[in-house]
Amino acid sequence: MTQKQKQRTETDKAQDIQEELQSVRKEHVKEIGQQGELVAEEKAQELLIAEREELIQEISARHQIKGYDHTPLDKREVATLLRSSRTCVGGRTWRPTSCRKRAKHAATSIIYS
């Protein structure tokens, strides 16, 4: 191999390495962006959960429903309260006392299950 051929081979290898490095850097920047989006989404979800718990505690205090005054509320507790409130609000007549009884029953079943 002549000196020019060796130099050309070295230049080609260096160029290939530079192209690969550029491609890897682009992928890295893309993944860092995705990570940032996921972190932002996680924080937004945490805020929504905190707001939901605050509202549930407020509503349960206002309607004298026991069992929802602690944090964190697990998914079952939230689902039970939502299910019992939909049952109450979904009917034609809304009676807070019957809703309160259903919610208390739901809270009791969660606590003792």
N, C-alpha and C positions, 0 to 999 in steps of 0.2 A: 504494500500500500504506500502510496506517495504521501508526502507531507500535506498536500492540498486535500486529498481524500480523507486523511485523518482529521484535518481541521474541519472539513465539511461534516463528517460524522459526528464530531464533538458538538458542532453548532446545532445540528439536527436534534441531538439528544437534549441539549440545553433548551431548545425551543419546545420540545415535547414536554419536558419537565415544567417549563413556565406555563404552558397551556393547561396541564393537569393541575398545577397549583392554582391557577385562576379559576378553574372549574370547581375545585374543592372549596375555595374561598366563597364563591357564589353560593354554593350549597350551604356552607356554614352560616352565611348572612341570612339566607332564607329560613334556616332552622332556628336561628336566634329570634327572628321575627315571629315565627310560629310560637316559640316559647313565651315571648312577650304577650302575645294574644291570649294564650292559655292562662297566664298569670293574671291578666286583667279580667278574664272571664271568671276565674276562681274568686277573685276579690268581689266581683259583682254578685256572684252567687252567695257569698258569705254575707254581704249586705242585705240581700233579699231575704235570706233565712233569718237574720237578726230582726229585720222589720216584721216578718211574718210572726216570729215568736212574740215580739212586743205587742202586735195587734191581737194575737190570741190571748195573751195575758190580760190585755185591756178589756177585751170582750168578755172573757170568763169572769173577771172581777165585776164588771158592770152587770152581768146577768147572774152573778152568784153561782158560778159553776166551779166546783172545786177540782183540783187535780192538774191545773194548767199554770200554776204560779211558779214553776221552776224552769231553769235553763240548764242544758239544752233540752228541748222537747224532741222526742224521737219521732220517726216517721209514722209509726202506728198511732201515736197520740194525736198527731195533726190530722191524719186520715180519719180517725174516729170522730173527732170534733167536726170536721168538714162534712162527713157523711151525716151525722146527726143534725147539723144545721141545715143541710140541703133538704132533709126530710121535713124539717119544720117550715122552712121558707117555701118549699115547693108546693105545699098544700094551699087551699084557698083561704083558710083562716089561720092566722098565725097567733098562737097562744104562747107567750113567754114561759108560763108555768109548765106546760107540757114539754116544751123544748128544754127547759131547765132539767126536768125529770129525765128526759132521754139522755141529755149530755152528762148528767150526774151518773146515770146508769153506765154509760159508755166509759166514763172516767174510772168508775169503780171496777169495771171489768178489766180495764187495762192494768190498774194497780194490783189486782189480785190474780192476774193471769201470768 
